[in-house]
């Protein structure tokens, strides 16, 4: 019964309205597991009817599966060694689900309320959860950022703000453009690359939207719980 909604090779499916894609990785630690479970419960409490897809990036403990399934969520097991972390999770979910709007988040986002009361009224192409304005990284990190930007046909990073945690909301046309560029198809198999993607996404978003002031989600609507995962 429980295995019925665990998706190993899902068929492409169009869903109505908002699709919430959640990148999940949890260690075999009871405290961290309980925090993840509280976030999962809150996803469904706040977003009662939306399609929620949890992509498991090889968690060390999968006791949360039963809870997610009981809340009518979908689970995809990410078996790739090359596309992991948030970007790999988003990429995998998008291969099999499409929607009118997307929310792409980490599993340790705890919602206090919907990010906006009427998401249909959101006309922005993309809204990020939190900006960050300093690089705080060494030359090796910067070389990863620039290498990936150059792969995408863009010039080097130029102090564009970061998309912290790689968490964002976007419209269907904006996501389709992202998919077409191949920004989600580059190797992401190391924590450093996942961190680089915060800068890569930030650069892409700002340049695509001609450096206009991209909005942030109201910080009162959520809490980001930091677990310092290995």
SULVEN-V366304 format. One record per run of one state. SS is the DSSP state (~ for helix, > for strand, _ for the rest). FROM is the first residue (numbers start at 0). TO is the last residue. Records with the same first field share a line. If there is no record, write none. Layout:
SS->FROM-TO  FROM-TO
This chain:
_->0-0  7-11  14-16  24-28  46-49  56-62  70-72  77-81  83-83  94-95  98-99  106-107  111-117  121-124  128-129  132-137  151-160  166-166  181-186  188-189  208-214  216-217  224-229
~->1-4  29-45  63-69  84-93  118-120  138-150  163-165  171-180  190-207  218-220
>->5-6  12-13  17-23  50-55  73-76  82-82  96-97  100-105  108-110  125-127  130-131  161-162  167-170  187-187  215-215  221-223
